[in-house]
Amino acid sequence: MFMKRLRAFLAEALHCFLLFTYHTVKFLWHQGQRDGRKRLPPITDRILIYSGMQIAALIRKKVITSEEVVRVFIARILEVNPLLNAVVTERFEKALEEARRADELVRNSTPSQLAKEKPLLGVPITTKESNSVKGQCADIGSVIHKGERCPQDAVCIRMLRSAGAIPLCVTNVPEMTMWMETSNMTHGRTNNPYDLHRTPGGSSGGEGALLAAAGSVIGVGSDTCGSVRFPSAWCGVFGHKPTAELIDIQGLIPEPHPGQAPFVCVGPMTRYSEDLSPVLRLLARDPSKLQLDTPVDLSKLNVFYTDDEGAAYISSVRSDMRYSVRRVVSHLATTHGCEIQEMRPTELLADGFSLYLSMMERKGVPQTRFMFKMPPKGINPKREFSLKAAGLSYHTLAAIRLSQIDKRYRKKRYASRRREDLNRLEVLDRTLNIMLGDNGVLIFPAGLSAAPFHHASQLHPYGFLSLMAPFTVLKMPVTICPIGLNDEGIPLSVAVASRRFNDRLTLAIARDLEKAFGGWRPPCPVDVYEEMGSK
């Protein structure tokens, strides 16, 4: 027992040391002319700082046209993408044609009719590459799939199109969408708009980067182990992982295994909290289950919180992330009189990625290595590491690393640990359901740190995933809420979770925190022309 505790202590100490050292060295190295902050061009059109719902209303009222809006966003994408590398393929000409048709429909309809039948008419949207858009790239960052195109729209895209939305482009993802940073060997690495030397997160990293840079106003992501939550938190935008199985995931690539599918979610990513609920309502199979129109009295909420990831001895959660949680909790207590309780113990959340891996093994999901089009035995991680060192591998280091982690964890010697994980998961599920009840939320850090420098997640993947994975396998809704910038000018966010189908509670908290803390903070100057002020 002593040796087990000693190993746990040393492992936690080592991870903290590695993350701190890497961050410090990278931060000092990128000072002066190498500083990647404040590199984006200013925002010079007021349309870019409207919410999606505001744009839709202005189009319906004929104050602005859809074509005008689409042209403004296309110009912004062309302006920022050379720095971000967020866009994989675009459909700008088709989008302009669809915008003209939308304007024709506006001329021949009433605003009330359009608000009811096509609430997003003329509003441009973007989506990650793995959410199929007909005719767009479908290689999902894989050299083996290079050149493939989507034959049709994913259901989620079809739903938004039917509401009048206009897809502009598809955005970058990590190889096979399998990592928390966005980099691959077909489209390259995506950068964070607040600091080009940092990651925007993944797997919806291109989406998060483009939204934060005002190149998009409404994005569509997907989430298995944080793919909406990481980019939203690290790019300072709002993101919502809904209750699992609420939204049809048909058309996602790669197609999830039947055992994995119940845990995969499509979710909205937006710059403004007011856009989350309307988009979620349009995406949901049965929105009535969520009661999104039912008012939420924040003063009657039971608020629970934790500011660590369940570490036994030394937490890897940075102090500014801990402070963010405490600021939010203090605000809810003083402003709304919420009852606040600290979640204890947090050990149930520890090593959360192991909970996910154990559940996937139980559900018969093949090892991640079998997601590659390779021989029956899949890839050999050791061989691929050697090929990578020689510059001959077709796969990213992150994909190989994840394959190695999954392969190792499925070995027979870990069978007892997998059983322990599943038992712990059952206890965690019962604990959270009893604790939260029908009117409770849990507030916790939206990651170990604000957006890390590129490659930092390789140093402690289990730690980064520990705060995301448990809520995946528990199928709980989680909303990411930006609350400002840290001393380095990088977004800080908190995560808000609740019981299944209580999405309206986490969304209500998001709206309140946006009012209290300001929500999205532009990564560049906002230099809006005065003549736009009347719009």
Backbone hydrogen bonds, N-H to C=O, Kabsch-Sander energy under -0.5 kcal/mol:
donor,donor_aa,acceptor,acceptor_aa,energy
5,R,1,M,-2.3
6,L,2,F,-2.6
7,R,3,M,-2.6
8,A,4,K,-2.0
9,F,5,R,-2.5
10,L,6,L,-2.7
11,A,7,R,-2.4
12,E,8,A,-2.3
13,A,9,F,-2.5
14,L,10,L,-2.6
15,H,11,A,-2.3
16,C,12,E,-2.2
17,F,13,A,-2.3
18,L,14,L,-2.8
19,L,15,H,-2.5
20,F,16,C,-2.4
21,T,17,F,-2.7
22,Y,18,L,-2.6
23,H,19,L,-2.3
24,T,20,F,-2.5
25,V,21,T,-2.6
26,K,22,Y,-2.5
27,F,23,H,-2.7
28,L,24,T,-2.4
29,W,25,V,-2.4
30,H,26,K,-2.0
31,Q,28,L,-1.1
34,R,31,Q,-1.5
35,D,32,G,-1.7
38,K,194,Y,-0.5
43,I,525,P,-2.6
44,T,42,P,-0.6
48,L,45,D,-1.5
49,I,46,R,-1.8
50,Y,47,I,-1.4
55,I,51,S,-2.3
56,A,52,G,-2.3
57,A,53,M,-2.1
58,L,54,Q,-2.5
59,I,55,I,-2.2
60,R,56,A,-2.2
61,K,57,A,-2.0
62,K,59,I,-1.4
63,V,58,L,-2.3
64,I,58,L,-1.1
69,V,65,T,-2.0
70,V,66,S,-3.0
71,R,67,E,-2.4
72,V,68,E,-2.0
73,F,69,V,-2.2
74,I,70,V,-2.5
75,A,71,R,-2.4
76,R,72,V,-1.9
77,I,73,F,-2.5
78,L,74,I,-2.5
79,E,75,A,-1.3
80,V,76,R,-2.3
81,N,77,I,-2.6
83,L,80,V,-1.3
84,L,80,V,-1.7
85,N,81,N,-3.3
88,V,170,V,-2.8
89,T,170,V,-1.0
91,R,168,L,-2.7
95,A,91,R,-2.4
96,L,92,F,-2.2
97,E,93,E,-1.9
98,E,94,K,-2.4
99,A,95,A,-2.2
100,R,96,L,-2.1
101,R,97,E,-1.8
102,A,98,E,-2.1
103,D,99,A,-2.3
104,E,100,R,-1.9
105,L,101,R,-2.0
106,V,102,A,-2.1
107,R,103,D,-1.9
108,N,104,E,-1.0
109,S,106,V,-1.2
114,L,110,T,-2.3
115,A,111,P,-2.6
116,K,112,S,-1.4
117,E,113,Q,-2.5
118,K,114,L,-2.7
120,L,163,A,-2.3
121,L,118,K,-2.0
122,G,164,G,-2.1
123,V,120,L,-2.4
125,I,166,I,-2.3
126,T,218,I,-1.8
127,T,169,C,-1.4
128,K,220,V,-1.9
129,E,171,T,-2.4
131,N,128,K,-1.8
132,S,130,S,-0.9
132,S,251,G,-1.5
135,G,150,C,-3.1
136,Q,133,V,-2.6
138,A,148,E,-2.6
142,S,139,D,-2.6
143,V,394,Y,-0.6
145,H,142,S,-0.6
146,K,143,V,-1.1
148,E,145,H,-2.0
150,C,136,Q,-2.4
154,A,132,S,-2.9
155,V,250,Q,-2.4
158,R,154,A,-2.5
159,M,155,V,-2.5
160,L,156,C,-1.6
161,R,157,I,-2.5
162,S,158,R,-2.2
163,A,159,M,-0.8
164,G,161,R,-2.1
165,A,160,L,-2.3
166,I,123,V,-2.5
168,L,125,I,-2.5
170,V,89,T,-2.4
171,T,127,T,-2.2
172,N,86,A,-2.8
175,E,183,S,-1.0
176,M,140,I,-2.7
177,T,174,P,-2.7
178,M,175,E,-2.3
179,W,177,T,-0.7
183,S,181,E,-0.8
184,N,188,G,-1.2
185,M,141,G,-0.8
188,G,184,N,-1.0
190,T,182,T,-2.5
191,N,84,L,-2.3
192,N,195,D,-0.7
192,N,198,R,-2.1
195,D,192,N,-0.9
196,L,36,G,-2.0
198,R,195,D,-2.3
199,T,452,P,-2.3
204,S,227,S,-1.7
205,G,203,S,-0.5
206,G,172,N,-1.9
208,G,204,S,-2.2
209,A,205,G,-2.4
210,L,206,G,-2.2
211,L,207,E,-2.3
212,A,208,G,-2.3
213,A,209,A,-1.6
214,A,211,L,-1.8
215,G,210,L,-2.9
216,S,210,L,-0.7
219,G,269,M,-3.2
220,V,126,T,-1.3
221,G,219,G,-0.5
221,G,267,G,-2.9
223,D,265,C,-3.4
230,F,226,G,-3.3
232,S,228,V,-1.7
233,A,229,R,-2.4
234,W,230,F,-2.9
235,C,231,P,-1.6
236,G,232,S,-0.5
236,G,233,A,-0.6
237,V,232,S,-2.1
238,F,270,T,-2.6
239,G,480,I,-1.2
240,H,268,P,-2.2
241,K,478,V,-3.0
244,A,475,K,-1.1
246,L,243,T,-1.3
248,D,283,L,-0.5
252,L,249,I,-1.6
253,I,130,S,-2.4
260,Q,257,H,-1.4
261,A,257,H,-2.5
263,F,260,Q,-2.3
264,V,261,A,-1.4
265,C,223,D,-2.5
267,G,221,G,-1.9
269,M,219,G,-2.4
270,T,238,F,-2.6
271,R,217,V,-1.2
275,D,272,Y,-1.6
276,L,273,S,-1.4
277,S,273,S,-0.6
279,V,275,D,-1.7
280,L,276,L,-2.6
281,R,277,S,-2.6
282,L,278,P,-1.6
283,L,279,V,-1.9
284,A,280,L,-2.2
285,R,246,L,-2.6
289,K,286,D,-1.7
290,L,287,P,-1.6
291,Q,287,P,-0.7
291,Q,288,S,-0.6
292,L,287,P,-0.5
294,T,291,Q,-1.6
297,D,295,P,-0.5
298,L,296,V,-1.0
300,K,297,D,-1.8
301,L,298,L,-1.5
302,N,439,N,-2.6
303,V,301,L,-0.7
303,V,339,E,-2.7
304,F,302,N,-0.6
304,F,441,V,-2.9
305,Y,341,Q,-1.6
306,T,443,I,-1.9
318,R,448,L,-3.2
321,M,318,R,-0.6
322,R,318,R,-1.8
323,Y,319,S,-2.7
324,S,320,D,-1.5
325,V,321,M,-1.6
326,R,322,R,-1.9
327,R,323,Y,-2.5
328,V,324,S,-2.1
329,V,325,V,-2.5
330,S,326,R,-2.5
331,H,327,R,-2.3
332,L,328,V,-2.4
333,A,329,V,-2.0
334,T,330,S,-2.7
335,T,331,H,-2.8
336,H,331,H,-0.5
336,H,332,L,-1.1
337,G,333,A,-0.8
338,C,332,L,-1.9
339,E,301,L,-1.1
340,I,338,C,-0.5
341,Q,303,V,-2.4
343,M,305,Y,-3.4
344,R,342,E,-0.5
349,L,346,T,-1.9
350,A,346,T,-0.5
350,A,347,E,-1.1
352,G,349,L,-0.7
354,S,351,D,-1.3
355,L,351,D,-0.8
356,Y,352,G,-1.4
357,L,353,F,-2.5
358,S,354,S,-2.6
359,M,355,L,-1.9
360,M,356,Y,-2.5
361,E,357,L,-2.2
362,R,358,S,-2.1
363,K,359,M,-2.1
364,G,361,E,-1.1
365,V,360,M,-2.6
370,F,367,Q,-2.3
371,M,368,T,-1.9
372,F,369,R,-1.1
374,M,372,F,-1.8
378,G,375,P,-3.1
384,E,380,N,-2.8
385,F,381,P,-2.6
386,S,382,K,-1.8
387,L,383,R,-2.5
388,K,384,E,-2.7
389,A,385,F,-2.1
390,A,386,S,-1.3
391,G,388,K,-1.4
392,L,387,L,-3.5
393,S,387,L,-0.7
400,I,396,T,-2.1
401,R,397,L,-2.6
402,L,398,A,-2.5
403,S,399,A,-2.1
404,Q,400,I,-2.3
405,I,401,R,-2.5
406,D,402,L,-2.5
407,K,403,S,-2.5
408,R,404,Q,-2.5
409,Y,405,I,-2.2
410,R,406,D,-1.1
411,K,408,R,-1.5
414,Y,411,K,-1.9
415,A,412,K,-2.1
418,R,414,Y,-2.3
419,R,415,A,-1.9
420,E,416,S,-2.2
421,D,417,R,-2.6
422,L,418,R,-2.2
423,N,419,R,-2.1
424,R,420,E,-2.7
425,L,421,D,-2.4
426,E,422,L,-1.8
427,V,423,N,-2.0
428,L,424,R,-2.7
429,D,425,L,-2.5
430,R,426,E,-2.3
431,T,427,V,-2.8
432,L,428,L,-2.7
433,N,429,D,-2.2
434,I,430,R,-2.4
435,M,431,T,-2.7
436,L,432,L,-2.9
437,G,433,N,-1.9
439,N,436,L,-0.9
441,V,302,N,-2.2
442,L,497,A,-2.6
443,I,304,F,-2.8
444,F,495,A,-2.2
446,A,493,S,-1.0
454,H,197,H,-2.0
456,A,453,F,-2.1
458,Q,455,H,-1.6
459,L,456,A,-1.8
460,H,456,A,-0.5
460,H,457,S,-0.6
464,F,460,H,-2.1
465,L,461,P,-2.1
466,S,462,Y,-1.3
467,L,463,G,-0.6
468,M,465,L,-1.5
469,A,465,L,-2.9
471,F,468,M,-0.8
472,T,468,M,-0.7
472,T,469,A,-1.0
473,V,469,A,-1.9
474,L,470,P,-1.4
475,K,472,T,-1.2
476,M,471,F,-1.5
478,V,241,K,-2.4
479,T,496,V,-2.6
480,I,239,G,-3.1
481,C,494,V,-2.8
483,I,492,L,-2.8
484,G,492,L,-0.7
486,N,490,I,-2.6
489,G,486,N,-2.1
492,L,484,G,-3.0
494,V,481,C,-2.1
495,A,444,F,-2.9
496,V,479,T,-2.1
497,A,442,L,-2.8
498,S,477,P,-1.4
502,N,499,R,-2.2
505,L,502,N,-1.6
506,T,502,N,-1.0
507,L,503,D,-2.3
508,A,504,R,-1.7
509,I,505,L,-2.0
510,A,506,T,-1.9
511,R,507,L,-2.0
512,D,508,A,-2.0
513,L,509,I,-2.8
514,E,510,A,-2.0
515,K,511,R,-1.5
516,A,512,D,-2.0
517,F,513,L,-3.0
518,G,514,E,-1.8
520,W,271,R,-0.7
527,D,43,I,-2.5
527,D,525,P,-0.7
528,V,526,V,-0.6
529,Y,44,T,-0.8
532,M,529,Y,-1.5
533,G,530,E,-2.0
534,S,531,E,-0.5
535,K,532,M,-2.0
